Amino acid sequence: MTDTMHSTAEALVAPGKGILAADESTGTIKKRFDSIGVESTEDTRRAYRQMLFTTPDLGEHISGVILYDETIRQSTDDGVPFVKVLEAAGSIPGIKVDTGAKPLALFPGETVTEGLDGLRDRLAEYRELGARFAKWRATIIIGAGTPTNFAIDANAHGRARYAALCQEADIVPIVEPEILMDGDHDIDACEEATGRTLDALYRQMVAHRLDLPGTLLKVNMIVPGKGSAVQDDDATIAEATIRCLSEHVPASVPGVVFLSGGMSDEQATTRLDAMNRMLATGDGAPWALSFSYGRALQAPALTAWGGDLRNVAAGQRALGHRATMNGHARDGAYDPAMESAA
């Protein structure tokens, strides 16, 4: 069982590849569809995900796809389950299992992620449906007096319990602490909060007897808040992120996949590329650095598709292009000229 999880975790961060996060909740994807004037129904959501998952050569740069509960049960127009479509493309199916961040009682402005109730049974069902990895996200908020150590610890405990249940079910857990970009904090505040969060997370994971080589970390890059007066360049962000990971992430973790947060499509690519170039010219790192992007991979495809069957190929070209760009960034081989050359 452990060997299977190790090989799955390593495959998800293989050279030239990363993860497509297509696990938007029904509420989140409605907002995305509203932006292009498309009604969010079960069938339009299915049609959109079908467009994404049937993109030619998807598995060339997409190692895995995170699905939502609705999506893992859906099929193509021809009746082929999406899980089988992804497997045939060479992408590993995964599943989001948390039920969202909720207000943390008596801690104003902070949240705790829920979803542990009944999780063992849900994981067993998802494993039967074909999921080989899972994701659990917790949000950490930088503000006046936040994040508190209690909120950090509460979320770390929840992620460790989730991860232990995943490994019991032979599913690779991706643990995702996201220090939100909301606010006017500087890059140093982000690095401090991320470091505290990672320390607490791995204390809990060790205490819960997690097999770390059978896990992955999904985390934010070290960036200033969107409202900060100073917006640091890619080199500064890359240096701060590598430093933070080196100080707080155990060497036995096989890979770190970044979330795109509030970054633009190209920022998510150039910053990942900058980190991998730094590692290539330095002493390297014990873990691979890759991507697990949602909006930064999907946004151009969503706009090109626009809910119109006639635009499926255009949407797929847009997704394929961003996947290729990020695949190059995973290897430190991206060049901005590739954007216009496509």
C-alpha positions as CSV (number, residue, x, y, z in Angstrom):
1,M,0.0,0.0,0.0
2,T,2.7,2.5,1.0
3,D,4.7,1.8,-2.2
4,T,1.6,2.6,-4.3
5,M,1.2,5.9,-2.5
6,H,4.8,6.8,-2.9
7,S,4.7,6.1,-6.7
8,T,1.5,8.1,-7.0
9,A,2.9,11.1,-5.1
10,E,6.1,11.0,-7.3
11,A,4.1,10.7,-10.5
12,L,2.0,13.8,-9.6
13,V,5.2,15.9,-9.5
14,A,7.0,14.2,-12.4
15,P,9.3,16.4,-14.6
16,G,7.3,18.6,-17.0
17,K,4.0,17.9,-15.3
18,G,1.7,19.4,-12.7
19,I,-1.9,19.2,-11.4
20,L,-5.1,20.7,-12.9
21,A,-7.4,21.8,-10.0
22,A,-10.9,21.4,-11.4
23,D,-12.6,20.9,-8.0
24,E,-14.6,24.2,-7.8
25,S,-17.6,23.9,-5.6
26,T,-21.0,24.5,-7.2
27,G,-21.0,28.0,-5.8
28,T,-17.5,28.8,-7.0
29,I,-18.1,27.6,-10.6
30,K,-21.4,29.5,-10.7
31,K,-19.3,32.7,-10.2
32,R,-17.0,31.6,-13.0
33,F,-19.9,30.9,-15.3
34,D,-21.6,34.2,-14.4
35,S,-18.5,36.0,-15.6
36,I,-19.0,34.6,-19.2
37,G,-22.8,34.8,-19.1
38,V,-23.5,31.0,-18.9
39,E,-26.1,29.5,-16.5
40,S,-24.6,27.0,-14.1
41,T,-26.5,23.8,-14.3
42,E,-25.4,20.2,-13.9
43,D,-25.3,19.8,-17.6
44,T,-23.4,23.0,-18.4
45,R,-20.9,22.1,-15.7
46,R,-20.5,18.6,-17.1
47,A,-20.1,20.0,-20.6
48,Y,-17.4,22.4,-19.4
49,R,-15.5,19.7,-17.6
50,Q,-15.8,17.4,-20.6
51,M,-14.2,20.1,-22.7
52,L,-11.3,20.3,-20.2
53,F,-10.8,16.6,-19.7
54,T,-10.9,15.6,-23.4
55,T,-8.2,18.1,-24.4
56,P,-5.8,16.4,-26.8
57,D,-2.6,15.3,-25.1
58,L,-3.8,16.4,-21.7
59,G,-1.5,14.0,-19.9
60,E,1.6,15.4,-21.5
61,H,1.8,18.1,-18.9
62,I,-1.1,17.4,-16.6
63,S,-0.2,14.6,-14.2
64,G,-3.4,14.7,-12.2
65,V,-6.8,16.4,-12.0
66,I,-8.6,17.3,-8.8
67,L,-12.3,16.6,-9.1
68,Y,-15.4,17.7,-7.2
69,D,-18.0,15.3,-5.8
70,E,-20.4,16.0,-8.6
71,T,-17.7,15.7,-11.3
72,I,-16.2,12.3,-10.2
73,R,-19.6,10.8,-10.8
74,Q,-20.1,12.3,-14.3
75,S,-19.5,10.9,-17.8
76,T,-18.9,12.2,-21.3
77,D,-21.7,12.5,-23.9
78,D,-20.7,9.0,-24.9
79,G,-21.2,7.6,-21.4
80,V,-17.5,7.2,-20.6
81,P,-16.8,8.1,-16.9
82,F,-14.6,11.2,-16.5
83,V,-12.3,9.1,-14.3
84,K,-11.7,6.7,-17.2
85,V,-11.2,9.6,-19.6
86,L,-8.4,11.0,-17.4
87,E,-6.8,7.6,-16.8
88,A,-6.7,7.0,-20.6
89,A,-5.1,10.4,-21.0
90,G,-2.4,9.5,-18.5
91,S,-3.7,11.9,-15.8
92,I,-4.4,10.6,-12.3
93,P,-7.9,11.3,-10.9
94,G,-8.1,13.0,-7.5
95,I,-10.9,14.4,-5.3
96,K,-11.5,17.4,-3.1
97,V,-12.9,16.2,0.2
98,D,-13.1,19.2,2.6
99,T,-16.5,20.9,2.9
100,G,-15.1,24.4,3.1
101,A,-13.6,27.0,5.5
102,K,-16.1,28.2,8.2
103,P,-15.8,30.9,10.8
104,L,-13.7,29.7,13.8
105,A,-15.9,30.1,16.9
106,L,-14.6,32.9,19.3
107,F,-11.8,33.8,16.9
108,P,-13.2,36.7,14.8
109,G,-11.8,36.9,11.3
110,E,-10.4,33.4,11.3
111,T,-11.6,30.2,9.8
112,V,-11.3,26.4,10.3
113,T,-11.9,23.9,7.5
114,E,-14.7,21.3,8.1
115,G,-15.4,17.9,6.6
116,L,-14.0,15.3,8.9
117,D,-17.4,13.9,9.8
118,G,-18.1,10.8,7.7
119,L,-14.8,11.2,5.9
120,R,-13.6,7.6,6.3
121,D,-16.7,6.3,4.4
122,R,-16.5,9.0,1.8
123,L,-12.8,8.2,1.1
124,A,-13.7,4.5,0.7
125,E,-16.4,5.4,-1.9
126,Y,-14.0,7.8,-3.8
127,R,-11.4,5.1,-3.9
128,E,-13.9,2.8,-5.5
129,L,-14.8,5.5,-8.0
130,G,-11.1,5.8,-9.0
131,A,-9.6,8.6,-6.9
132,R,-6.0,8.0,-6.1
133,F,-5.2,11.3,-4.3
134,A,-7.2,13.9,-2.4
135,K,-7.0,17.5,-1.4
136,W,-8.0,19.4,1.8
137,R,-7.6,23.2,1.9
138,A,-7.4,25.5,4.9
139,T,-7.2,29.3,4.7
140,I,-5.0,31.4,6.9
141,I,-5.7,35.1,7.1
142,I,-3.1,37.8,7.8
143,G,-4.6,40.8,9.6
144,A,-4.6,42.7,12.9
145,G,-3.6,40.1,15.4
146,T,-4.0,37.2,12.9
147,P,-3.2,34.5,12.2
148,T,-3.4,33.4,15.9
149,N,-1.4,30.3,16.9
150,F,-4.7,28.6,17.8
151,A,-6.2,29.0,14.4
152,I,-3.0,27.7,12.8
153,D,-3.0,24.7,15.2
154,A,-6.7,24.0,14.7
155,N,-6.3,23.8,10.9
156,A,-3.1,21.8,11.2
157,H,-4.8,19.2,13.3
158,G,-7.7,19.0,10.9
159,R,-5.4,18.5,7.9
160,A,-3.4,15.8,9.7
161,R,-6.5,13.9,10.6
162,Y,-7.7,14.1,7.0
163,A,-4.3,13.0,5.8
164,A,-4.2,10.0,8.1
165,L,-7.7,8.9,6.9
166,C,-6.5,9.2,3.3
167,Q,-3.5,7.0,3.8
168,E,-5.7,4.4,5.6
169,A,-7.8,4.4,2.4
170,D,-4.7,4.1,0.1
171,I,-5.2,7.6,-1.2
172,V,-2.3,10.2,-1.4
173,P,-3.2,13.3,0.7
174,I,-2.4,16.7,-0.6
175,V,-2.4,19.1,2.4
176,E,-3.1,22.7,1.4
177,P,-2.6,25.6,3.8
178,E,-3.3,28.8,1.9
179,I,-2.1,32.1,3.3
180,L,-4.5,34.4,1.5
181,M,-3.2,37.3,-0.6
182,D,-6.0,39.6,0.7
183,G,-4.7,42.5,2.7
184,D,-1.9,45.1,2.6
185,H,0.8,43.0,4.4
186,D,4.3,42.9,3.0
187,I,6.3,39.8,1.8
188,D,7.9,39.4,5.2
189,A,4.6,39.0,6.9
190,C,3.6,36.3,4.4
191,E,6.9,34.4,5.0
192,E,6.4,34.6,8.8
193,A,2.8,33.3,8.7
194,T,3.6,30.6,6.2
195,G,6.6,29.4,8.2
196,R,4.5,29.2,11.4
197,T,1.7,27.4,9.5
198,L,4.1,24.8,8.0
199,D,5.8,24.1,11.3
200,A,2.4,23.4,13.0
201,L,1.3,21.3,10.0
202,Y,4.3,19.0,10.1
203,R,4.3,18.7,13.9
204,Q,0.7,17.4,13.6
205,M,1.5,15.1,10.6
206,V,4.4,13.5,12.5
207,A,2.2,13.1,15.6
208,H,-0.5,11.4,13.5
209,R,2.1,9.0,12.1
210,L,1.8,10.1,8.5
211,D,4.1,8.5,6.0
212,L,5.5,11.8,4.5
213,P,6.9,10.3,1.3
214,G,3.2,9.4,0.5
215,T,2.0,13.0,0.8
216,L,2.3,16.2,-1.1
217,L,2.2,19.9,0.0
218,K,0.1,22.4,-1.8
219,V,0.9,25.9,-0.6
220,N,1.0,29.6,-1.6
221,M,4.2,31.2,-2.9
222,I,5.6,33.9,-0.5
223,V,4.1,37.0,-1.9
224,P,3.0,40.4,-0.5
225,G,-0.7,41.1,0.0
226,K,-2.6,42.5,-3.0
227,G,-2.9,45.8,-1.2
228,S,0.8,46.2,-0.3
229,A,2.5,49.3,-1.5
230,V,5.5,47.1,-2.5
231,Q,4.9,44.4,-5.1
232,D,8.1,42.4,-5.2
233,D,9.7,41.0,-8.3
234,D,9.8,37.3,-9.3
235,A,13.4,36.8,-8.1
236,T,12.5,38.1,-4.7
237,I,9.4,36.0,-4.5
238,A,11.3,32.9,-5.6
239,E,14.1,33.5,-3.1
240,A,11.7,34.0,-0.2
241,T,9.6,30.9,-1.2
242,I,12.6,28.6,-1.5
243,R,14.0,29.9,1.8
244,C,10.7,29.3,3.6
245,L,10.2,25.8,2.2
246,S,13.8,24.9,3.0
247,E,13.4,25.9,6.6
248,H,10.0,24.4,7.3
249,V,9.2,21.4,4.9
250,P,10.7,18.0,5.7
251,A,13.1,16.6,3.1
252,S,11.0,13.4,3.0
253,V,8.1,15.2,1.3
254,P,8.4,14.3,-2.4
255,G,6.9,17.5,-3.9
256,V,5.4,20.9,-3.4
257,V,2.7,22.1,-5.8
258,F,1.8,25.7,-5.7
259,L,-1.6,27.3,-5.8
260,S,-2.1,30.3,-8.0
261,G,-4.2,32.3,-5.6
262,G,-4.7,35.8,-6.9
263,M,-1.8,35.7,-9.4
264,S,-2.3,36.3,-13.1
265,D,-1.9,33.3,-15.5
266,E,1.6,34.4,-16.5
267,Q,2.7,35.4,-13.0
268,A,1.9,31.9,-11.8
269,T,4.1,30.6,-14.7
270,T,7.0,33.0,-14.4
271,R,7.4,32.7,-10.7
272,L,7.4,28.9,-10.8
273,D,10.0,29.0,-13.5
274,A,12.1,31.4,-11.5
275,M,12.2,29.0,-8.5
276,N,13.1,26.0,-10.6
277,R,15.9,28.0,-12.4
278,M,17.3,29.0,-9.0
279,L,17.3,25.4,-7.8
280,A,19.0,24.3,-11.0
281,T,21.9,26.7,-10.6
282,G,22.2,26.2,-6.8
283,D,22.3,23.2,-4.5
284,G,18.9,21.9,-5.6
285,A,16.2,20.9,-3.2
286,P,15.0,17.5,-1.7
287,W,11.4,18.0,-3.1
288,A,10.2,18.8,-6.6
289,L,8.5,22.2,-7.2
290,S,5.4,22.0,-9.5
291,F,2.0,23.5,-9.9
292,S,-1.6,22.7,-8.9
293,Y,-3.4,25.6,-10.5
294,G,-7.1,26.1,-11.0
295,R,-8.0,29.5,-12.3
296,A,-4.5,30.1,-13.7
297,L,-4.9,27.1,-16.0
298,Q,-8.6,27.3,-16.6
299,A,-9.4,31.1,-17.1
300,P,-8.3,31.3,-20.8
301,A,-10.1,28.1,-21.6
302,L,-13.3,29.2,-19.9
303,T,-13.3,32.5,-21.8
304,A,-12.5,30.8,-25.1
305,W,-15.2,28.2,-24.6
306,G,-17.9,30.6,-23.5
307,G,-20.5,27.8,-23.2
308,D,-20.7,27.3,-26.9
309,L,-20.2,23.8,-28.5
310,R,-18.6,25.5,-31.5
311,N,-15.8,26.8,-29.2
312,V,-14.7,23.5,-27.6
313,A,-11.6,23.2,-29.7
314,A,-10.6,26.8,-28.9
315,G,-11.1,26.2,-25.2
316,Q,-9.0,23.1,-25.4
317,R,-6.2,24.9,-27.3
318,A,-6.2,27.6,-24.5
319,L,-5.9,24.9,-21.8
320,G,-3.3,23.0,-23.7
321,H,-1.2,26.2,-24.1
322,R,-1.2,27.1,-20.4
323,A,-0.5,23.5,-19.4
324,T,2.5,23.5,-21.7
325,M,3.8,26.8,-20.4
326,N,3.5,25.6,-16.8
327,G,5.1,22.2,-17.7
328,H,8.1,24.1,-19.0
329,A,8.1,26.3,-15.8
330,R,8.1,23.0,-13.7
331,D,11.5,22.3,-15.4
332,G,12.9,25.8,-15.3
333,A,12.7,26.0,-19.1
334,Y,10.0,28.6,-19.7
335,D,10.6,31.6,-21.9
336,P,8.0,34.4,-22.2
337,A,8.6,34.3,-26.0
338,M,6.7,31.0,-25.9
339,E,3.5,32.8,-25.2
340,S,3.4,34.7,-28.5
341,A,4.9,31.8,-30.4
342,A,2.0,29.5,-29.6
